[in-house]
Amino acid sequence: MNDPKYMFWDSCVFYRYLTCKPTDHLHDIEDFIKDAREGNREIHCSTVSFVEIRQSALKQRGHGSISEFFVGMKRAFHPFDPNPNIMIIAGQLRDAEAVNPARDASAKSRIVGTADAIHLATCLYLRDVIGLNDIVFHTFDEGKGKTWEGKCVPLLKLEEWFPKEKRTPAIQQVCDLTRCKPVHPVPNLLTGPPQDASGPQ
């Protein structure tokens, strides 16, 4: 079972915590936050999440604004601003040519979404430049949702969309990054043993 000291959260993990929907992995998320507030783990994120988290999502947990939420949780979360180096990596990820793993010839191709690329690039920067070597990227992104860019490459199974012979250096870095659903290594007595989490192949 993966027991990370450093984690990077995609915006969808925050949404799961804030809206409590769906409820699977909710206790895992709450336990990770508890650990972080006690100083036993660090949860990192991109300030791009400030844009992606809608105001309505904050009401369930009683937060009036996104700034109020992050100020109240400052012991748990470490937001990181995109810098030029991060944005360059994000652009390289978006430019990579994905191949739809579906055998259907009519299956549409996809790209790495803009926000997804920034999240991934930020996590890579924290790992490779800041030195958080064992950082784990937590997400629920299985490519089922639709954005203004259409359906994007799923983050949990990104490597399936990029055959080894077509991977750019930036894509290979992401393939080497541990990406999984947030599953706490210590079972919650109220919810039973940890649920299975998928990671990079």
N, C-alpha and C positions, 0 to 999 in steps of 0.2 A: 504494500500500500504506500502510495506516495505521501511523504510527510514534509511538505515544503516549508522553509523558513520565510521565503519571499514569494509573493504571489502578485500577478497582474490581473486585474478584473476588467473584462469586457463590459460594456454598458448593460448588456442583457442580464448580467449577474446582479447589478444594482436594481434593475427593474424587478427581478424576482424577489429580492429582499423588500423593496418598497411597496409593491403591490400584493405580495403574498400569493401570487397566482402565476403558474400553478404551484402547488405546495411541495412537490417532490424536490428534494435537496434544500428546502428552506431551512431546516434545522442545521444542515451542514454549514450553510452560509452564516447563520446566526452564531454558530460555534467558532467559525473562523474570525468573525468580527470580535467576539468575546476574547479570543486569544490575542488578537491584534491590540485591543484596548488595554490588555494586561501586559503588553510589551513582549509577548512570546512569538509573534509573527509580524510581518509587515505586508500590508496590502497596498499595492501601487496601482495607479490608474492614470489615464490621460485626461487632461482638462477638456478634451473633445466630449467626454461624457457629460460635461455641463450643458452642452448643446443638445445632446441626444436624449437626456432625461427630461421628459415633459413635466410641467408644473403640476398637472393633474395626478401624476404618479406619486407625488410627495405627500398627498393628503392622508393616505391610509395609515401612515406612521406618524402623522401629526406635525410634519415639517412645513413651514410657510414658504420657504424658498430653497433653491438649490444651494445658495451660499450658506443658509442656516443649517442645512443638512450636513454639509462638509465641515463647517466650523464646529458643529456639535460632535462630529465624529473625527476630529482632527488627530486624536491619538490612534485611531484605527487606520485611516486612509492617508496616502501620500500622493496627491495629484502632481502630475508632471506636465509641463508645457511643451508642445511640439517646438523643436528648434529646426534650423535649416537642414542639419544633417538627418534628422528624423524625417523631415518632409521629402528629402531626396530619396531616402530608402523607400518611403511610402509610394513615391512616384514610380520607382522601379518595380515594386510589387504590383501596382496597377497596370503596368505596361507588359507584364509577363503574359505569355500566351497559354491560356488554359485549354485543356482538351476534355470535353465532356466524357466521363467514363461510361455513360450509357451506350450500348451497342447500336441503338437506333440512329440511323443516319440523319434523321430529321431533328435529333436532339439539339437544342440550342447551346451555344457556348456561353460562358460566363466570365466575368472579370472579378478580381478582388475589389470589393467595394471601397469607396474613398475612406469612410470612417474606419472600416476594418483594417485597411492598410496602415492608417495612422496608429491605431492601437497596436498592431503587430510590430510596426517599426519602433514604437516607443519601448515596447517590451524588449526588443532586440538591443536597443540602445542601452537600456538599464542593465542588460546581461553583459554585453560586450564592451561597453565603455565605462559604465559606472562600476561594474564588477559584481553584480548580483548573479553569480554563476549558476545557481540552482533555481533561478526563478521559474515559476510555472504559470502558464497562461490559462486562466479559467474563463470558460465561455459555455454557452448552450447552443451556439450557432451551428445548426446542421443544414443550413442553406434552404430552409423551408419558407422563410418569410420573403416578402417582396419590398424593395425600396424604390426610391425615385430612379435608381439605376437598373431596376429590374431585379431578377434573382441573381444573387452573387455567389461566388465560390464559398462553400461551407468551410468554416474555420476548423472544425473538429476533424474533418477528413480532407483537408486541403491537398495533401500529398496525392490523393487519388486523381486529382484534376491536373496534376503536373507530372507526367512520366519522367523518369530520371534523365532521359536523354534530352528533355526539353526544359529542364530546370535552370533558371538563371541563378547566379550566386545568391541574390537576395531571397529567392524562393527556397533555395536549399537551406538557408539559415532558418527560415520559418519551419521547414520540414524537420529540422534538428531540434526545434524548440518543443518542449513538453507542453501540449495543449490537451486539456481535459475538462470535464465537468467538475464543479467544486464538490469533492467528496472528502469530508473530514476523516482523518485517520483513526480517530477514537469514536467508536460507535456511541450514538446517543441512546440512552436507556429507554427513552420514550418512543423512539422510532425504529429500534432494532439495529441490525448490522449495517455497515456502509453499503450504499448502492454501487453498482458497477459503474466505472467511468472509462470512457474511451480516450485513448491517447494517440500520439503519432505512430505511424507504422514505419 
